[in-house]
Amino acid sequence: MATAFRSNPNKDVLRAGHDKAIIRQWFSRTGRPLEYLGLPGPDMLDIVEWQEFLGRFTAIERDENEQHLLFLRANVRDVEHRLYSLYGEFDEIIRTGRDKYNRAPRWPYDLVNLDYYGGLVYQTLSRPLALQKLIANQDEYRLSFLLIITQHLRDADLKGEKLSFFDELERRLLRDVGRKVTIADAMNAFKASATPDTARQVAYVNVLLRDFGEAAHFQVNCRPAVVYSGTGGARMLHFVTDLIHTDRAYRAVSEQSLIDVVNLGYRELQNGRFVDTTSVPKIQ
Ligand SMILES: C[S@@+](CC[C@H](N)C(=O)[O-])C[C@H]1O[C@@H](n2cnc3c(N)ncnc32)[C@H](O)[C@@H]1O
């Protein structure tokens, strides 16, 4: 059995402050309770905190004991009738469209909260590909949504994938924007070993979300990631992204430029307070 999730003060601040404010705006804009898909864990702390804005929730859980507890607690909290529970690994359920009991998610969703265990960029790239599929599924229903991702920063994350990403990003920016020297300087700074891996990971994930979103007809609004120490001191990265469906046949064009997205960087959350960081390379 996997270790059960325990919350921590930084996570509590994110859930009850940062994320909740954005979800409230989505609720006002949508004008109805939001349909939720996520990995709430047995305590369902996110669902409980955001309950006033939510309609029905689909909870994915891969640990049998945790899923059992989730049912029990949903019953105690009297939200069982709003809960639809899927059993299995999130990436697999998205990839195959079915959980271990052959049940399908109830697409589409307004709010997707992926509180992963582990990193994002593994050898098989199954996680990025699952995200791409999730976004494509939403596109089929032409529904805008808010995507929240929390992941561990892992040394095991694919270094080659991230370094080649900055080579490609450089080619892309030079092709579209020019400004050869400043772009090359910034990309070299991203690849330098003195630059924290967090900076690379944040640029990688935000650009990935933008690319997947635009290709599936969503205008994408990325935010600076929030980085914090999770339970047990693990370094956690938190992304909150708006995907606004454009209802067009051609690729969407976001308001943020690619340079804007790369320059977003991240903020550190320390003891419940946000601190700006200067260690992210910027394209001038
Ligand atoms: C971090 S906890 C959820 C915390 C909750 N969202 C909150 O705000 O406090 C993640 C839960 O999802 C499950 N989980 C993690 N990664 C998963 C995955 N890839 N597929 C399915 N379940 C997963 C874990 O067993 C755990 O119960």
PDBQT file of the ligand as one rigid body, heavy atoms in Angstrom, charges set to zero:
ROOT
HETATM    1  C1  LIG A 301      -2.011  14.237  -2.748  1.00  0.00    +0.000 C 
HETATM    2  S1  LIG A 301      -3.429  13.270  -2.435  1.00  0.00    +0.000 S 
HETATM    3  C2  LIG A 301      -4.757  14.377  -2.690  1.00  0.00    +0.000 C 
HETATM    4  C3  LIG A 301      -4.764  15.614  -1.877  1.00  0.00    +0.000 C 
HETATM    5  C4  LIG A 301      -5.956  16.512  -2.090  1.00  0.00    +0.000 C 
HETATM    6  N1  LIG A 301      -6.143  16.879  -3.484  1.00  0.00    +0.000 N 
HETATM    7  C5  LIG A 301      -5.839  17.761  -1.238  1.00  0.00    +0.000 C 
HETATM    8  O1  LIG A 301      -6.055  18.869  -1.723  1.00  0.00    +0.000 OA
HETATM    9  O2  LIG A 301      -5.495  17.630  -0.084  1.00  0.00    +0.000 OA
HETATM   10  C6  LIG A 301      -3.452  12.285  -3.880  1.00  0.00    +0.000 C 
HETATM   11  C7  LIG A 301      -4.372  11.061  -3.816  1.00  0.00    +0.000 C 
HETATM   12  O3  LIG A 301      -4.505  10.535  -5.120  1.00  0.00    +0.000 OA
HETATM   13  C8  LIG A 301      -3.941   9.239  -5.224  1.00  0.00    +0.000 C 
HETATM   14  N2  LIG A 301      -3.075   9.287  -6.412  1.00  0.00    +0.000 N 
HETATM   15  C9  LIG A 301      -1.886   9.911  -6.550  1.00  0.00    +0.000 A 
HETATM   16  N3  LIG A 301      -1.396   9.777  -7.788  1.00  0.00    +0.000 NA
HETATM   17  C10 LIG A 301      -2.312   9.033  -8.468  1.00  0.00    +0.000 A 
HETATM   18  C11 LIG A 301      -2.405   8.565  -9.804  1.00  0.00    +0.000 A 
HETATM   19  N4  LIG A 301      -1.426   8.825 -10.686  1.00  0.00    +0.000 N 
HETATM   20  N5  LIG A 301      -3.494   7.852 -10.162  1.00  0.00    +0.000 NA
HETATM   21  C12 LIG A 301      -4.495   7.590  -9.271  1.00  0.00    +0.000 A 
HETATM   22  N6  LIG A 301      -4.462   8.001  -7.978  1.00  0.00    +0.000 NA
HETATM   23  C13 LIG A 301      -3.392   8.723  -7.586  1.00  0.00    +0.000 A 
HETATM   24  C14 LIG A 301      -3.182   8.974  -3.944  1.00  0.00    +0.000 C 
HETATM   25  O4  LIG A 301      -3.321   7.596  -3.539  1.00  0.00    +0.000 OA
HETATM   26  C15 LIG A 301      -3.827   9.939  -2.947  1.00  0.00    +0.000 C 
HETATM   27  O5  LIG A 301      -4.887   9.337  -2.236  1.00  0.00    +0.000 OA
ENDROOT
TORSDOF 0
